[in-house]
Amino acid sequence: MSSPRLERRETMTYVVGYRLALLLTCAAFGLVYFHLVGARLAFTIVAGLGAVQMVVQFRCFLHIDIKRSARADL
């Protein structure tokens, strides 16, 4: 059985991950929808936001660390 502290930490990881994923998605959507920058720059920024989104997904939802010792999980 897991401890309440561990459960709280895991729940917080999901909450932070959800909020980050939502923020990154809204940022990409708003950037394109409101035509804030040119097409090429928008593509570059959205690709960068997508890369950050992948890191958030790996860390917060799949529980895969980016450390060198955990790369076998990838």
ChimeraX commands (.cxc) that place a marker at each C-alpha (Angstrom):
marker #1 position 0.00,0.00,0.00 radius 0.5
marker #1 position 1.37,3.44,-0.88 radius 0.5
marker #1 position 1.69,6.25,1.58 radius 0.5
marker #1 position -0.54,9.33,1.50 radius 0.5
marker #1 position 2.54,11.47,0.87 radius 0.5
marker #1 position 3.41,9.46,-2.25 radius 0.5
marker #1 position -0.18,9.65,-3.49 radius 0.5
marker #1 position -0.24,13.42,-2.98 radius 0.5
marker #1 position 3.04,13.82,-4.84 radius 0.5
marker #1 position 1.74,11.75,-7.75 radius 0.5
marker #1 position -1.51,13.71,-7.84 radius 0.5
marker #1 position 0.43,16.98,-7.90 radius 0.5
marker #1 position 2.51,15.65,-10.79 radius 0.5
marker #1 position -0.68,15.02,-12.76 radius 0.5
marker #1 position -2.12,18.43,-11.89 radius 0.5
marker #1 position 1.07,20.27,-12.87 radius 0.5
marker #1 position 1.34,18.20,-16.06 radius 0.5
marker #1 position -2.26,18.92,-16.99 radius 0.5
marker #1 position -1.84,22.64,-16.45 radius 0.5
marker #1 position 1.41,22.78,-18.41 radius 0.5
marker #1 position -0.08,20.77,-21.27 radius 0.5
marker #1 position -3.14,23.02,-21.35 radius 0.5
marker #1 position -0.99,26.17,-21.28 radius 0.5
marker #1 position 1.25,24.93,-24.09 radius 0.5
marker #1 position -1.73,23.89,-26.21 radius 0.5
marker #1 position -3.50,27.23,-25.69 radius 0.5
marker #1 position -0.30,29.11,-26.50 radius 0.5
marker #1 position 0.11,27.27,-29.79 radius 0.5
marker #1 position -3.56,27.66,-30.67 radius 0.5
marker #1 position -3.60,31.37,-29.82 radius 0.5
marker #1 position -0.42,32.02,-31.76 radius 0.5
marker #1 position -1.89,30.56,-34.92 radius 0.5
marker #1 position -5.51,31.69,-34.46 radius 0.5
marker #1 position -4.69,35.33,-33.83 radius 0.5
marker #1 position -1.91,35.49,-36.49 radius 0.5
marker #1 position 0.54,36.95,-33.97 radius 0.5
marker #1 position 3.61,36.19,-36.10 radius 0.5
marker #1 position 4.38,35.19,-39.67 radius 0.5
marker #1 position 3.77,31.68,-40.94 radius 0.5
marker #1 position 7.38,30.45,-40.81 radius 0.5
marker #1 position 8.01,31.80,-37.33 radius 0.5
marker #1 position 4.65,30.43,-36.16 radius 0.5
marker #1 position 5.62,26.99,-37.46 radius 0.5
marker #1 position 8.95,27.15,-35.62 radius 0.5
marker #1 position 7.36,28.28,-32.37 radius 0.5
marker #1 position 4.59,25.66,-32.56 radius 0.5
marker #1 position 7.20,22.96,-33.25 radius 0.5
marker #1 position 9.14,24.13,-30.19 radius 0.5
marker #1 position 6.01,24.13,-28.06 radius 0.5
marker #1 position 5.29,20.62,-29.33 radius 0.5
marker #1 position 8.74,19.46,-28.25 radius 0.5
marker #1 position 8.19,20.92,-24.79 radius 0.5
marker #1 position 4.77,19.26,-24.72 radius 0.5
marker #1 position 6.44,15.90,-25.38 radius 0.5
marker #1 position 8.77,16.40,-22.41 radius 0.5
marker #1 position 5.80,17.29,-20.20 radius 0.5
marker #1 position 3.92,14.20,-21.36 radius 0.5
marker #1 position 6.92,11.93,-20.78 radius 0.5
marker #1 position 7.67,13.31,-17.34 radius 0.5
marker #1 position 4.25,13.99,-15.85 radius 0.5
marker #1 position 2.03,11.31,-17.36 radius 0.5
marker #1 position 4.34,8.50,-18.45 radius 0.5
marker #1 position 6.70,9.04,-15.48 radius 0.5
marker #1 position 9.80,8.77,-17.66 radius 0.5
marker #1 position 12.76,10.80,-16.48 radius 0.5
marker #1 position 15.00,12.54,-18.98 radius 0.5
marker #1 position 18.09,11.57,-16.97 radius 0.5
marker #1 position 20.77,9.54,-18.70 radius 0.5
marker #1 position 20.15,6.55,-16.41 radius 0.5
marker #1 position 16.47,6.33,-17.41 radius 0.5
marker #1 position 16.89,6.64,-21.17 radius 0.5
marker #1 position 16.35,2.91,-21.63 radius 0.5
marker #1 position 12.68,3.56,-20.80 radius 0.5
marker #1 position 12.39,5.69,-23.93 radius 0.5
marker link #1:1,2 radius 0.2
marker link #1:2,3 radius 0.2
marker link #1:3,4 radius 0.2
marker link #1:4,5 radius 0.2
marker link #1:5,6 radius 0.2
marker link #1:6,7 radius 0.2
marker link #1:7,8 radius 0.2
marker link #1:8,9 radius 0.2
marker link #1:9,10 radius 0.2
marker link #1:10,11 radius 0.2
marker link #1:11,12 radius 0.2
marker link #1:12,13 radius 0.2
marker link #1:13,14 radius 0.2
marker link #1:14,15 radius 0.2
marker link #1:15,16 radius 0.2
marker link #1:16,17 radius 0.2
marker link #1:17,18 radius 0.2
marker link #1:18,19 radius 0.2
marker link #1:19,20 radius 0.2
marker link #1:20,21 radius 0.2
marker link #1:21,22 radius 0.2
marker link #1:22,23 radius 0.2
marker link #1:23,24 radius 0.2
marker link #1:24,25 radius 0.2
marker link #1:25,26 radius 0.2
marker link #1:26,27 radius 0.2
marker link #1:27,28 radius 0.2
marker link #1:28,29 radius 0.2
marker link #1:29,30 radius 0.2
marker link #1:30,31 radius 0.2
marker link #1:31,32 radius 0.2
marker link #1:32,33 radius 0.2
marker link #1:33,34 radius 0.2
marker link #1:34,35 radius 0.2
marker link #1:35,36 radius 0.2
marker link #1:36,37 radius 0.2
marker link #1:37,38 radius 0.2
marker link #1:38,39 radius 0.2
marker link #1:39,40 radius 0.2
marker link #1:40,41 radius 0.2
marker link #1:41,42 radius 0.2
marker link #1:42,43 radius 0.2
marker link #1:43,44 radius 0.2
marker link #1:44,45 radius 0.2
marker link #1:45,46 radius 0.2
marker link #1:46,47 radius 0.2
marker link #1:47,48 radius 0.2
marker link #1:48,49 radius 0.2
marker link #1:49,50 radius 0.2
marker link #1:50,51 radius 0.2
marker link #1:51,52 radius 0.2
marker link #1:52,53 radius 0.2
marker link #1:53,54 radius 0.2
marker link #1:54,55 radius 0.2
marker link #1:55,56 radius 0.2
marker link #1:56,57 radius 0.2
marker link #1:57,58 radius 0.2
marker link #1:58,59 radius 0.2
marker link #1:59,60 radius 0.2
marker link #1:60,61 radius 0.2
marker link #1:61,62 radius 0.2
marker link #1:62,63 radius 0.2
marker link #1:63,64 radius 0.2
marker link #1:64,65 radius 0.2
marker link #1:65,66 radius 0.2
marker link #1:66,67 radius 0.2
marker link #1:67,68 radius 0.2
marker link #1:68,69 radius 0.2
marker link #1:69,70 radius 0.2
marker link #1:70,71 radius 0.2
marker link #1:71,72 radius 0.2
marker link #1:72,73 radius 0.2
marker link #1:73,74 radius 0.2
view
